Amino acid sequence: MEDEPCTVVLSVLETVAAAERGDPVDLPPLSDTVDPEALNDLFRERAGERASPTVTFEYCGYEVTVEGSDAVTAEPTTAATEAEAGPSPGTDAVEGPFAD
């Protein structure tokens, strides 16, 4: 059996790379986060199956949600968003005791 030309794993890598404005080959291995073969198997179409599942996981600072090979979204995680935004208003960027 040949591999499908468009897999969920490929869609995940392309979606995150687009969010990063980079190339999928520059991303860290997806296998450090999720089992790529299991992810592809989970979303492989099977005759008589009612509905595909939804899977959400964190990868490269994004919350990735997969609802099928053509339904992959990547939203920055809260930690990544806060890091980019910097300190909250009214807080100092430096932590530690203050001099009197």
Phi and psi restraints in degrees (range 20) as a CNS / XPLOR table:
assign (resid 1 and name C) (resid 2 and name N)
       (resid 2 and name CA) (resid 2 and name C) 1.0 -79.2 20.0 2
assign (resid 2 and name N) (resid 2 and name CA)
       (resid 2 and name C) (resid 3 and name N) 1.0 150.6 20.0 2
assign (resid 2 and name C) (resid 3 and name N)
       (resid 3 and name CA) (resid 3 and name C) 1.0 -68.4 20.0 2
assign (resid 3 and name N) (resid 3 and name CA)
       (resid 3 and name C) (resid 4 and name N) 1.0 146.7 20.0 2
assign (resid 3 and name C) (resid 4 and name N)
       (resid 4 and name CA) (resid 4 and name C) 1.0 -69.8 20.0 2
assign (resid 4 and name N) (resid 4 and name CA)
       (resid 4 and name C) (resid 5 and name N) 1.0 140.4 20.0 2
assign (resid 4 and name C) (resid 5 and name N)
       (resid 5 and name CA) (resid 5 and name C) 1.0 -64.7 20.0 2
assign (resid 5 and name N) (resid 5 and name CA)
       (resid 5 and name C) (resid 6 and name N) 1.0 -33.4 20.0 2
assign (resid 5 and name C) (resid 6 and name N)
       (resid 6 and name CA) (resid 6 and name C) 1.0 -118.7 20.0 2
assign (resid 6 and name N) (resid 6 and name CA)
       (resid 6 and name C) (resid 7 and name N) 1.0 106.9 20.0 2
assign (resid 6 and name C) (resid 7 and name N)
       (resid 7 and name CA) (resid 7 and name C) 1.0 -104.4 20.0 2
assign (resid 7 and name N) (resid 7 and name CA)
       (resid 7 and name C) (resid 8 and name N) 1.0 165.7 20.0 2
assign (resid 7 and name C) (resid 8 and name N)
       (resid 8 and name CA) (resid 8 and name C) 1.0 -62.4 20.0 2
assign (resid 8 and name N) (resid 8 and name CA)
       (resid 8 and name C) (resid 9 and name N) 1.0 -41.2 20.0 2
assign (resid 8 and name C) (resid 9 and name N)
       (resid 9 and name CA) (resid 9 and name C) 1.0 -59.4 20.0 2
assign (resid 9 and name N) (resid 9 and name CA)
       (resid 9 and name C) (resid 10 and name N) 1.0 -44.4 20.0 2
assign (resid 9 and name C) (resid 10 and name N)
       (resid 10 and name CA) (resid 10 and name C) 1.0 -61.9 20.0 2
assign (resid 10 and name N) (resid 10 and name CA)
       (resid 10 and name C) (resid 11 and name N) 1.0 -41.9 20.0 2
assign (resid 10 and name C) (resid 11 and name N)
       (resid 11 and name CA) (resid 11 and name C) 1.0 -62.8 20.0 2
assign (resid 11 and name N) (resid 11 and name CA)
       (resid 11 and name C) (resid 12 and name N) 1.0 -40.6 20.0 2
assign (resid 11 and name C) (resid 12 and name N)
       (resid 12 and name CA) (resid 12 and name C) 1.0 -62.2 20.0 2
assign (resid 12 and name N) (resid 12 and name CA)
       (resid 12 and name C) (resid 13 and name N) 1.0 -49.0 20.0 2
assign (resid 12 and name C) (resid 13 and name N)
       (resid 13 and name CA) (resid 13 and name C) 1.0 -61.9 20.0 2
assign (resid 13 and name N) (resid 13 and name CA)
       (resid 13 and name C) (resid 14 and name N) 1.0 -42.5 20.0 2
assign (resid 13 and name C) (resid 14 and name N)
       (resid 14 and name CA) (resid 14 and name C) 1.0 -66.5 20.0 2
assign (resid 14 and name N) (resid 14 and name CA)
       (resid 14 and name C) (resid 15 and name N) 1.0 -38.5 20.0 2
assign (resid 14 and name C) (resid 15 and name N)
       (resid 15 and name CA) (resid 15 and name C) 1.0 -67.0 20.0 2
assign (resid 15 and name N) (resid 15 and name CA)
       (resid 15 and name C) (resid 16 and name N) 1.0 -45.9 20.0 2
assign (resid 15 and name C) (resid 16 and name N)
       (resid 16 and name CA) (resid 16 and name C) 1.0 -67.9 20.0 2
assign (resid 16 and name N) (resid 16 and name CA)
       (resid 16 and name C) (resid 17 and name N) 1.0 -40.5 20.0 2
assign (resid 16 and name C) (resid 17 and name N)
       (resid 17 and name CA) (resid 17 and name C) 1.0 -61.9 20.0 2
assign (resid 17 and name N) (resid 17 and name CA)
       (resid 17 and name C) (resid 18 and name N) 1.0 -39.9 20.0 2
assign (resid 17 and name C) (resid 18 and name N)
       (resid 18 and name CA) (resid 18 and name C) 1.0 -64.4 20.0 2
assign (resid 18 and name N) (resid 18 and name CA)
       (resid 18 and name C) (resid 19 and name N) 1.0 -40.5 20.0 2
assign (resid 18 and name C) (resid 19 and name N)
       (resid 19 and name CA) (resid 19 and name C) 1.0 -65.2 20.0 2
assign (resid 19 and name N) (resid 19 and name CA)
       (resid 19 and name C) (resid 20 and name N) 1.0 -33.3 20.0 2
assign (resid 19 and name C) (resid 20 and name N)
       (resid 20 and name CA) (resid 20 and name C) 1.0 -84.7 20.0 2
assign (resid 20 and name N) (resid 20 and name CA)
       (resid 20 and name C) (resid 21 and name N) 1.0 -7.3 20.0 2
assign (resid 20 and name C) (resid 21 and name N)
       (resid 21 and name CA) (resid 21 and name C) 1.0 55.8 20.0 2
assign (resid 21 and name N) (resid 21 and name CA)
       (resid 21 and name C) (resid 22 and name N) 1.0 47.7 20.0 2
assign (resid 21 and name C) (resid 22 and name N)
       (resid 22 and name CA) (resid 22 and name C) 1.0 -138.7 20.0 2
assign (resid 22 and name N) (resid 22 and name CA)
       (resid 22 and name C) (resid 23 and name N) 1.0 -164.4 20.0 2
assign (resid 22 and name C) (resid 23 and name N)
       (resid 23 and name CA) (resid 23 and name C) 1.0 -106.3 20.0 2
assign (resid 23 and name N) (resid 23 and name CA)
       (resid 23 and name C) (resid 24 and name N) 1.0 138.5 20.0 2
assign (resid 23 and name C) (resid 24 and name N)
       (resid 24 and name CA) (resid 24 and name C) 1.0 -55.5 20.0 2
assign (resid 24 and name N) (resid 24 and name CA)
       (resid 24 and name C) (resid 25 and name N) 1.0 -32.1 20.0 2
assign (resid 24 and name C) (resid 25 and name N)
       (resid 25 and name CA) (resid 25 and name C) 1.0 -69.6 20.0 2
assign (resid 25 and name N) (resid 25 and name CA)
       (resid 25 and name C) (resid 26 and name N) 1.0 -15.9 20.0 2
assign (resid 25 and name C) (resid 26 and name N)
       (resid 26 and name CA) (resid 26 and name C) 1.0 -87.0 20.0 2
assign (resid 26 and name N) (resid 26 and name CA)
       (resid 26 and name C) (resid 27 and name N) 1.0 -6.8 20.0 2
assign (resid 26 and name C) (resid 27 and name N)
       (resid 27 and name CA) (resid 27 and name C) 1.0 -79.0 20.0 2
assign (resid 27 and name N) (resid 27 and name CA)
       (resid 27 and name C) (resid 28 and name N) 1.0 153.7 20.0 2
assign (resid 27 and name C) (resid 28 and name N)
       (resid 28 and name CA) (resid 28 and name C) 1.0 -65.9 20.0 2
assign (resid 28 and name N) (resid 28 and name CA)
       (resid 28 and name C) (resid 29 and name N) 1.0 160.5 20.0 2
assign (resid 28 and name C) (resid 29 and name N)
       (resid 29 and name CA) (resid 29 and name C) 1.0 -58.7 20.0 2
assign (resid 29 and name N) (resid 29 and name CA)
       (resid 29 and name C) (resid 30 and name N) 1.0 130.7 20.0 2
assign (resid 29 and name C) (resid 30 and name N)
       (resid 30 and name CA) (resid 30 and name C) 1.0 -63.9 20.0 2
assign (resid 30 and name N) (resid 30 and name CA)
       (resid 30 and name C) (resid 31 and name N) 1.0 -27.6 20.0 2
assign (resid 30 and name C) (resid 31 and name N)
       (resid 31 and name CA) (resid 31 and name C) 1.0 -65.2 20.0 2
assign (resid 31 and name N) (resid 31 and name CA)
       (resid 31 and name C) (resid 32 and name N) 1.0 -14.1 20.0 2
assign (resid 31 and name C) (resid 32 and name N)
       (resid 32 and name CA) (resid 32 and name C) 1.0 -73.0 20.0 2
assign (resid 32 and name N) (resid 32 and name CA)
       (resid 32 and name C) (resid 33 and name N) 1.0 -17.1 20.0 2
assign (resid 32 and name C) (resid 33 and name N)
       (resid 33 and name CA) (resid 33 and name C) 1.0 -111.1 20.0 2
assign (resid 33 and name N) (resid 33 and name CA)
       (resid 33 and name C) (resid 34 and name N) 1.0 -43.8 20.0 2
assign (resid 33 and name C) (resid 34 and name N)
       (resid 34 and name CA) (resid 34 and name C) 1.0 -146.1 20.0 2
assign (resid 34 and name N) (resid 34 and name CA)
       (resid 34 and name C) (resid 35 and name N) 1.0 153.9 20.0 2
assign (resid 34 and name C) (resid 35 and name N)
       (resid 35 and name CA) (resid 35 and name C) 1.0 -76.8 20.0 2
assign (resid 35 and name N) (resid 35 and name CA)
       (resid 35 and name C) (resid 36 and name N) 1.0 109.2 20.0 2
assign (resid 35 and name C) (resid 36 and name N)
       (resid 36 and name CA) (resid 36 and name C) 1.0 -60.0 20.0 2
assign (resid 36 and name N) (resid 36 and name CA)
       (resid 36 and name C) (resid 37 and name N) 1.0 -40.2 20.0 2
assign (resid 36 and name C) (resid 37 and name N)
       (resid 37 and name CA) (resid 37 and name C) 1.0 -64.8 20.0 2
assign (resid 37 and name N) (resid 37 and name CA)
       (resid 37 and name C) (resid 38 and name N) 1.0 -42.0 20.0 2
assign (resid 37 and name C) (resid 38 and name N)
       (resid 38 and name CA) (resid 38 and name C) 1.0 -65.1 20.0 2
assign (resid 38 and name N) (resid 38 and name CA)
       (resid 38 and name C) (resid 39 and name N) 1.0 -38.7 20.0 2
assign (resid 38 and name C) (resid 39 and name N)
       (resid 39 and name CA) (resid 39 and name C) 1.0 -63.5 20.0 2
assign (resid 39 and name N) (resid 39 and name CA)
       (resid 39 and name C) (resid 40 and name N) 1.0 -46.2 20.0 2
assign (resid 39 and name C) (resid 40 and name N)
       (resid 40 and name CA) (resid 40 and name C) 1.0 -61.8 20.0 2
assign (resid 40 and name N) (resid 40 and name CA)
       (resid 40 and name C) (resid 41 and name N) 1.0 -43.9 20.0 2
assign (resid 40 and name C) (resid 41 and name N)
       (resid 41 and name CA) (resid 41 and name C) 1.0 -62.3 20.0 2
assign (resid 41 and name N) (resid 41 and name CA)
       (resid 41 and name C) (resid 42 and name N) 1.0 -38.7 20.0 2
assign (resid 41 and name C) (resid 42 and name N)
       (resid 42 and name CA) (resid 42 and name C) 1.0 -61.0 20.0 2
assign (resid 42 and name N) (resid 42 and name CA)
       (resid 42 and name C) (resid 43 and name N) 1.0 -34.2 20.0 2
assign (resid 42 and name C) (resid 43 and name N)
       (resid 43 and name CA) (resid 43 and name C) 1.0 -104.9 20.0 2
assign (resid 43 and name N) (resid 43 and name CA)
       (resid 43 and name C) (resid 44 and name N) 1.0 6.6 20.0 2
assign (resid 43 and name C) (resid 44 and name N)
       (resid 44 and name CA) (resid 44 and name C) 1.0 -69.5 20.0 2
assign (resid 44 and name N) (resid 44 and name CA)
       (resid 44 and name C) (resid 45 and name N) 1.0 131.5 20.0 2
assign (resid 44 and name C) (resid 45 and name N)
       (resid 45 and name CA) (resid 45 and name C) 1.0 -68.3 20.0 2
assign (resid 45 and name N) (resid 45 and name CA)
       (resid 45 and name C) (resid 46 and name N) 1.0 136.0 20.0 2
assign (resid 45 and name C) (resid 46 and name N)
       (resid 46 and name CA) (resid 46 and name C) 1.0 -130.2 20.0 2
assign (resid 46 and name N) (resid 46 and name CA)
       (resid 46 and name C) (resid 47 and name N) 1.0 140.8 20.0 2
assign (resid 46 and name C) (resid 47 and name N)
       (resid 47 and name CA) (resid 47 and name C) 1.0 -61.7 20.0 2
assign (resid 47 and name N) (resid 47 and name CA)
       (resid 47 and name C) (resid 48 and name N) 1.0 135.8 20.0 2
assign (resid 47 and name C) (resid 48 and name N)
       (resid 48 and name CA) (resid 48 and name C) 1.0 81.8 20.0 2
assign (resid 48 and name N) (resid 48 and name CA)
       (resid 48 and name C) (resid 49 and name N) 1.0 0.2 20.0 2
assign (resid 48 and name C) (resid 49 and name N)
       (resid 49 and name CA) (resid 49 and name C) 1.0 -77.4 20.0 2
assign (resid 49 and name N) (resid 49 and name CA)
       (resid 49 and name C) (resid 50 and name N) 1.0 137.3 20.0 2
assign (resid 49 and name C) (resid 50 and name N)
       (resid 50 and name CA) (resid 50 and name C) 1.0 -74.1 20.0 2
assign (resid 50 and name N) (resid 50 and name CA)
       (resid 50 and name C) (resid 51 and name N) 1.0 -58.1 20.0 2
assign (resid 50 and name C) (resid 51 and name N)
       (resid 51 and name CA) (resid 51 and name C) 1.0 -150.4 20.0 2
assign (resid 51 and name N) (resid 51 and name CA)
       (resid 51 and name C) (resid 52 and name N) 1.0 148.7 20.0 2
assign (resid 51 and name C) (resid 52 and name N)
       (resid 52 and name CA) (resid 52 and name C) 1.0 -84.3 20.0 2
assign (resid 52 and name N) (resid 52 and name CA)
       (resid 52 and name C) (resid 53 and name N) 1.0 152.8 20.0 2
assign (resid 52 and name C) (resid 53 and name N)
       (resid 53 and name CA) (resid 53 and name C) 1.0 -76.6 20.0 2
assign (resid 53 and name N) (resid 53 and name CA)
       (resid 53 and name C) (resid 54 and name N) 1.0 174.5 20.0 2
assign (resid 53 and name C) (resid 54 and name N)
       (resid 54 and name CA) (resid 54 and name C) 1.0 -116.6 20.0 2
assign (resid 54 and name N) (resid 54 and name CA)
       (resid 54 and name C) (resid 55 and name N) 1.0 132.3 20.0 2
assign (resid 54 and name C) (resid 55 and name N)
       (resid 55 and name CA) (resid 55 and name C) 1.0 -124.6 20.0 2
assign (resid 55 and name N) (resid 55 and name CA)
       (resid 55 and name C) (resid 56 and name N) 1.0 133.7 20.0 2
assign (resid 55 and name C) (resid 56 and name N)
       (resid 56 and name CA) (resid 56 and name C) 1.0 -127.7 20.0 2
assign (resid 56 and name N) (resid 56 and name CA)
       (resid 56 and name C) (resid 57 and name N) 1.0 134.7 20.0 2
assign (resid 56 and name C) (resid 57 and name N)
       (resid 57 and name CA) (resid 57 and name C) 1.0 -153.1 20.0 2
assign (resid 57 and name N) (resid 57 and name CA)
       (resid 57 and name C) (resid 58 and name N) 1.0 163.4 20.0 2
assign (resid 57 and name C) (resid 58 and name N)
       (resid 58 and name CA) (resid 58 and name C) 1.0 -96.6 20.0 2
assign (resid 58 and name N) (resid 58 and name CA)
       (resid 58 and name C) (resid 59 and name N) 1.0 137.0 20.0 2
assign (resid 58 and name C) (resid 59 and name N)
       (resid 59 and name CA) (resid 59 and name C) 1.0 -153.5 20.0 2
assign (resid 59 and name N) (resid 59 and name CA)
       (resid 59 and name C) (resid 60 and name N) 1.0 123.6 20.0 2
assign (resid 59 and name C) (resid 60 and name N)
       (resid 60 and name CA) (resid 60 and name C) 1.0 57.3 20.0 2
assign (resid 60 and name N) (resid 60 and name CA)
       (resid 60 and name C) (resid 61 and name N) 1.0 36.0 20.0 2
assign (resid 60 and name C) (resid 61 and name N)
       (resid 61 and name CA) (resid 61 and name C) 1.0 81.6 20.0 2
assign (resid 61 and name N) (resid 61 and name CA)
       (resid 61 and name C) (resid 62 and name N) 1.0 13.3 20.0 2
assign (resid 61 and name C) (resid 62 and name N)
       (resid 62 and name CA) (resid 62 and name C) 1.0 -124.6 20.0 2
assign (resid 62 and name N) (resid 62 and name CA)
       (resid 62 and name C) (resid 63 and name N) 1.0 147.1 20.0 2
assign (resid 62 and name C) (resid 63 and name N)
       (resid 63 and name CA) (resid 63 and name C) 1.0 -91.9 20.0 2
assign (resid 63 and name N) (resid 63 and name CA)
       (resid 63 and name C) (resid 64 and name N) 1.0 110.2 20.0 2
assign (resid 63 and name C) (resid 64 and name N)
       (resid 64 and name CA) (resid 64 and name C) 1.0 -97.1 20.0 2
assign (resid 64 and name N) (resid 64 and name CA)
       (resid 64 and name C) (resid 65 and name N) 1.0 128.5 20.0 2
assign (resid 64 and name C) (resid 65 and name N)
       (resid 65 and name CA) (resid 65 and name C) 1.0 -118.7 20.0 2
assign (resid 65 and name N) (resid 65 and name CA)
       (resid 65 and name C) (resid 66 and name N) 1.0 126.9 20.0 2
assign (resid 65 and name C) (resid 66 and name N)
       (resid 66 and name CA) (resid 66 and name C) 1.0 -116.7 20.0 2
assign (resid 66 and name N) (resid 66 and name CA)
       (resid 66 and name C) (resid 67 and name N) 1.0 124.5 20.0 2
assign (resid 66 and name C) (resid 67 and name N)
       (resid 67 and name CA) (resid 67 and name C) 1.0 -121.6 20.0 2
assign (resid 67 and name N) (resid 67 and name CA)
       (resid 67 and name C) (resid 68 and name N) 1.0 10.3 20.0 2
assign (resid 67 and name C) (resid 68 and name N)
       (resid 68 and name CA) (resid 68 and name C) 1.0 148.8 20.0 2
assign (resid 68 and name N) (resid 68 and name CA)
       (resid 68 and name C) (resid 69 and name N) 1.0 169.0 20.0 2
assign (resid 68 and name C) (resid 69 and name N)
       (resid 69 and name CA) (resid 69 and name C) 1.0 -64.1 20.0 2
assign (resid 69 and name N) (resid 69 and name CA)
       (resid 69 and name C) (resid 70 and name N) 1.0 -24.4 20.0 2
assign (resid 69 and name C) (resid 70 and name N)
       (resid 70 and name CA) (resid 70 and name C) 1.0 -104.7 20.0 2
assign (resid 70 and name N) (resid 70 and name CA)
       (resid 70 and name C) (resid 71 and name N) 1.0 10.4 20.0 2
assign (resid 70 and name C) (resid 71 and name N)
       (resid 71 and name CA) (resid 71 and name C) 1.0 -133.4 20.0 2
assign (resid 71 and name N) (resid 71 and name CA)
       (resid 71 and name C) (resid 72 and name N) 1.0 72.4 20.0 2
assign (resid 71 and name C) (resid 72 and name N)
       (resid 72 and name CA) (resid 72 and name C) 1.0 -120.9 20.0 2
assign (resid 72 and name N) (resid 72 and name CA)
       (resid 72 and name C) (resid 73 and name N) 1.0 128.9 20.0 2
assign (resid 72 and name C) (resid 73 and name N)
       (resid 73 and name CA) (resid 73 and name C) 1.0 -124.5 20.0 2
assign (resid 73 and name N) (resid 73 and name CA)
       (resid 73 and name C) (resid 74 and name N) 1.0 152.3 20.0 2
assign (resid 73 and name C) (resid 74 and name N)
       (resid 74 and name CA) (resid 74 and name C) 1.0 -135.2 20.0 2
assign (resid 74 and name N) (resid 74 and name CA)
       (resid 74 and name C) (resid 75 and name N) 1.0 113.6 20.0 2
assign (resid 74 and name C) (resid 75 and name N)
       (resid 75 and name CA) (resid 75 and name C) 1.0 -113.0 20.0 2
assign (resid 75 and name N) (resid 75 and name CA)
       (resid 75 and name C) (resid 76 and name N) 1.0 137.9 20.0 2
assign (resid 75 and name C) (resid 76 and name N)
       (resid 76 and name CA) (resid 76 and name C) 1.0 -57.0 20.0 2
assign (resid 76 and name N) (resid 76 and name CA)
       (resid 76 and name C) (resid 77 and name N) 1.0 138.9 20.0 2
assign (resid 76 and name C) (resid 77 and name N)
       (resid 77 and name CA) (resid 77 and name C) 1.0 -70.9 20.0 2
assign (resid 77 and name N) (resid 77 and name CA)
       (resid 77 and name C) (resid 78 and name N) 1.0 161.9 20.0 2
assign (resid 77 and name C) (resid 78 and name N)
       (resid 78 and name CA) (resid 78 and name C) 1.0 -57.8 20.0 2
assign (resid 78 and name N) (resid 78 and name CA)
       (resid 78 and name C) (resid 79 and name N) 1.0 -43.3 20.0 2
assign (resid 78 and name C) (resid 79 and name N)
       (resid 79 and name CA) (resid 79 and name C) 1.0 -62.9 20.0 2
assign (resid 79 and name N) (resid 79 and name CA)
       (resid 79 and name C) (resid 80 and name N) 1.0 -41.1 20.0 2
assign (resid 79 and name C) (resid 80 and name N)
       (resid 80 and name CA) (resid 80 and name C) 1.0 -67.3 20.0 2
assign (resid 80 and name N) (resid 80 and name CA)
       (resid 80 and name C) (resid 81 and name N) 1.0 -40.2 20.0 2
assign (resid 80 and name C) (resid 81 and name N)
       (resid 81 and name CA) (resid 81 and name C) 1.0 -64.6 20.0 2
assign (resid 81 and name N) (resid 81 and name CA)
       (resid 81 and name C) (resid 82 and name N) 1.0 -43.8 20.0 2
assign (resid 81 and name C) (resid 82 and name N)
       (resid 82 and name CA) (resid 82 and name C) 1.0 -66.1 20.0 2
assign (resid 82 and name N) (resid 82 and name CA)
       (resid 82 and name C) (resid 83 and name N) 1.0 -37.2 20.0 2
assign (resid 82 and name C) (resid 83 and name N)
       (resid 83 and name CA) (resid 83 and name C) 1.0 -65.0 20.0 2
assign (resid 83 and name N) (resid 83 and name CA)
       (resid 83 and name C) (resid 84 and name N) 1.0 -39.8 20.0 2
assign (resid 83 and name C) (resid 84 and name N)
       (resid 84 and name CA) (resid 84 and name C) 1.0 -70.2 20.0 2
assign (resid 84 and name N) (resid 84 and name CA)
       (resid 84 and name C) (resid 85 and name N) 1.0 -34.0 20.0 2
assign (resid 84 and name C) (resid 85 and name N)
       (resid 85 and name CA) (resid 85 and name C) 1.0 -75.3 20.0 2
assign (resid 85 and name N) (resid 85 and name CA)
       (resid 85 and name C) (resid 86 and name N) 1.0 -23.9 20.0 2
assign (resid 85 and name C) (resid 86 and name N)
       (resid 86 and name CA) (resid 86 and name C) 1.0 86.4 20.0 2
assign (resid 86 and name N) (resid 86 and name CA)
       (resid 86 and name C) (resid 87 and name N) 1.0 -169.7 20.0 2
assign (resid 86 and name C) (resid 87 and name N)
       (resid 87 and name CA) (resid 87 and name C) 1.0 -65.7 20.0 2
assign (resid 87 and name N) (resid 87 and name CA)
       (resid 87 and name C) (resid 88 and name N) 1.0 151.6 20.0 2
assign (resid 87 and name C) (resid 88 and name N)
       (resid 88 and name CA) (resid 88 and name C) 1.0 -68.2 20.0 2
assign (resid 88 and name N) (resid 88 and name CA)
       (resid 88 and name C) (resid 89 and name N) 1.0 152.2 20.0 2
assign (resid 88 and name C) (resid 89 and name N)
       (resid 89 and name CA) (resid 89 and name C) 1.0 -57.0 20.0 2
assign (resid 89 and name N) (resid 89 and name CA)
       (resid 89 and name C) (resid 90 and name N) 1.0 137.4 20.0 2
assign (resid 89 and name C) (resid 90 and name N)
       (resid 90 and name CA) (resid 90 and name C) 1.0 88.1 20.0 2
assign (resid 90 and name N) (resid 90 and name CA)
       (resid 90 and name C) (resid 91 and name N) 1.0 1.8 20.0 2
assign (resid 90 and name C) (resid 91 and name N)
       (resid 91 and name CA) (resid 91 and name C) 1.0 -117.1 20.0 2
assign (resid 91 and name N) (resid 91 and name CA)
       (resid 91 and name C) (resid 92 and name N) 1.0 152.3 20.0 2
assign (resid 91 and name C) (resid 92 and name N)
       (resid 92 and name CA) (resid 92 and name C) 1.0 -86.9 20.0 2
assign (resid 92 and name N) (resid 92 and name CA)
       (resid 92 and name C) (resid 93 and name N) 1.0 148.0 20.0 2
assign (resid 92 and name C) (resid 93 and name N)
       (resid 93 and name CA) (resid 93 and name C) 1.0 -74.6 20.0 2
assign (resid 93 and name N) (resid 93 and name CA)
       (resid 93 and name C) (resid 94 and name N) 1.0 -21.5 20.0 2
assign (resid 93 and name C) (resid 94 and name N)
       (resid 94 and name CA) (resid 94 and name C) 1.0 -102.6 20.0 2
assign (resid 94 and name N) (resid 94 and name CA)
       (resid 94 and name C) (resid 95 and name N) 1.0 133.4 20.0 2
assign (resid 94 and name C) (resid 95 and name N)
       (resid 95 and name CA) (resid 95 and name C) 1.0 -99.4 20.0 2
assign (resid 95 and name N) (resid 95 and name CA)
       (resid 95 and name C) (resid 96 and name N) 1.0 156.0 20.0 2
assign (resid 95 and name C) (resid 96 and name N)
       (resid 96 and name CA) (resid 96 and name C) 1.0 131.9 20.0 2
assign (resid 96 and name N) (resid 96 and name CA)
       (resid 96 and name C) (resid 97 and name N) 1.0 176.7 20.0 2
assign (resid 96 and name C) (resid 97 and name N)
       (resid 97 and name CA) (resid 97 and name C) 1.0 -70.1 20.0 2
assign (resid 97 and name N) (resid 97 and name CA)
       (resid 97 and name C) (resid 98 and name N) 1.0 146.7 20.0 2
assign (resid 97 and name C) (resid 98 and name N)
       (resid 98 and name CA) (resid 98 and name C) 1.0 -96.7 20.0 2
assign (resid 98 and name N) (resid 98 and name CA)
       (resid 98 and name C) (resid 99 and name N) 1.0 144.1 20.0 2
assign (resid 98 and name C) (resid 99 and name N)
       (resid 99 and name CA) (resid 99 and name C) 1.0 -77.2 20.0 2
assign (resid 99 and name N) (resid 99 and name CA)
       (resid 99 and name C) (resid 100 and name N) 1.0 143.4 20.0 2
